[in-house]
Amino acid sequence: MVLPYILELATDEQRDRWLPGIADGTLITALGLTEPGMGSDLAGMGTSALATDAGYHVNGSKTFITNGINADLVVTAVKTDPAQRHRGISLVVLERGMDGFDRGRNLQKIGMHAQDTAELFFRDVEVPAENLLGREGEGFRYMSQNLAQERIGIAVAAVGAARGALDATLQYTKERNAFGQSVASFQASRFALAEMATEIEIATHYCDQAVLALNGGTLTPVDAAMAKWWTTELQGRVVDRCLQLHGGYGYMLEYPIARFYTDSRISRIYGGTTEIMKEIVGRDVVGR
Ligand SMILES: Cc1cc2nc3c(=O)[nH]c(=O)nc-3n(C[C@H](O)[C@H](O)[C@H](O)COP(=O)(O)OP(=O)(O)OC[C@H]3O[C@@H](n4cnc5c(N)ncnc54)[C@H](O)[C@@H]3O)c2cc1C
């Protein structure tokens, strides 16, 4: 999620400073876009970075930041020109230990318990000019480009998780008996399993094409948005149906399907919600 920003935008000096640590795992990274008062409307962010002789004075806060507690480097979206919306946004890298850069709580989530998600606070943080990533005022453009890659990553993970949930359910329903036969052998179950297997297969092919387009430099934000909303909604449908096929055992945390269920809910929200993805696609299809 973060590395593409560094690889594409960092100067040689910044690469020398950060890439070895990122590569050997001693520098953990995070991406700070979302704020308590806004998430979908990125251009409305309020964290400011006002120019000083040495760089920037950063004030504001971020929330829901993955790796927020553990991160050493946070690629942070800020307003270098608070009077502007899209064109006022820049990216700066905040580093662990900078005065005035504090972490809040590790937020309690319904799923995804293995990753930390946190609030970040910036009070008069002095960020040197050497920590500006890319050009001032171009942050929104950089985010738009990189969010397409992030969204394909989420789409691929969603399809993988749906397939994992289906595999676990196939195994379970073949072993579980009701009315003297396996749950998998009921026609209703077989139709459900067939529908899910078909949709997962179709989604896999769309994602494969999108990954090839990404590698070839031709992936568009619209294609990425299509992939993100459709595959994550598919993931939601699949884990819900799979849990149903487990009966009461599906509601028990000791069964993998329960974790698939709680972990999956976020994928329709982070990286841009389903509604925002449809806005991106809709603007392309209908025009503004
Ligand atoms: C576990 C987790 C990890 C996250 N990791 C990160 C991270 O690492 N970095 C980061 O920056 N952010 C991260 N996020 C934040 C995530 O990207 C935002 O939560 C998401 O973009 C939605 O923003 P919001 O929560 O402010 O919702 P809002 O923008 O307040 O949206 C609320 C509802 O309104 C709808 N809505 C908003 N605008 C429109 C519109 N124009 N048309 C129709 N419907 C609309 C939304 O779809 C949603 O249903 C994470 C969130 C979670 C929960």
The ligand as a Gaussian input file, in Angstrom:
#p B3LYP/6-31G(d) Opt

LIG

0 1
 C       -9.910000      -1.430000       9.525000
 C       -9.728000      -0.161000       8.752000
 C       -8.492000       0.111000       8.173000
 C       -8.299000       1.320000       7.480000
 N       -7.043000       1.631000       7.011000
 C       -6.824000       2.886000       6.543000
 C       -5.490000       3.317000       6.240000
 O       -4.513000       2.561000       6.381000
 N       -5.306000       4.591000       5.813000
 C       -6.343000       5.446000       5.650000
 O       -6.111000       6.594000       5.271000
 N       -7.623000       5.077000       5.909000
 C       -7.873000       3.817000       6.362000
 N       -9.158000       3.418000       6.662000
 C      -10.259000       4.374000       6.449000
 C      -11.195000       3.984000       5.297000
 O      -10.549000       4.143000       4.058000
 C      -12.458000       4.893000       5.455000
 O      -13.144000       4.431000       6.600000
 C      -13.332000       4.843000       4.220000
 O      -12.703000       5.470000       3.125000
 C      -14.703000       5.520000       4.467000
 O      -14.554000       6.789000       5.039000
 P      -15.402000       7.154000       6.350000
 O      -15.219000       6.068000       7.342000
 O      -15.064000       8.532000       6.756000
 O      -16.917000       7.105000       5.865000
 P      -17.768000       8.312000       5.277000
 O      -17.016000       8.987000       4.190000
 O      -18.257000       9.138000       6.425000
 O      -18.992000       7.519000       4.636000
 C      -20.139000       7.092000       5.400000
 C      -21.138000       6.475000       4.423000
 O      -21.531000       7.476000       3.469000
 C      -21.324000       6.989000       2.158000
 N      -20.936000       8.083000       1.266000
 C      -19.984000       9.035000       1.460000
 N      -19.901000       9.842000       0.402000
 C      -20.824000       9.405000      -0.492000
 C      -21.225000       9.802000      -1.804000
 N      -20.624000      10.837000      -2.439000
 N      -22.203000       9.119000      -2.421000
 C      -22.798000       8.062000      -1.813000
 N      -22.450000       7.617000      -0.587000
 C      -21.479000       8.286000       0.060000
 C      -20.185000       5.973000       2.272000
 O      -20.205000       5.075000       1.185000
 C      -20.557000       5.314000       3.609000
 O      -21.516000       4.336000       3.403000
 C       -9.379000       2.217000       7.316000
 C      -10.638000       1.913000       7.864000
 C      -10.811000       0.764000       8.594000
 C      -12.148000       0.527000       9.247000

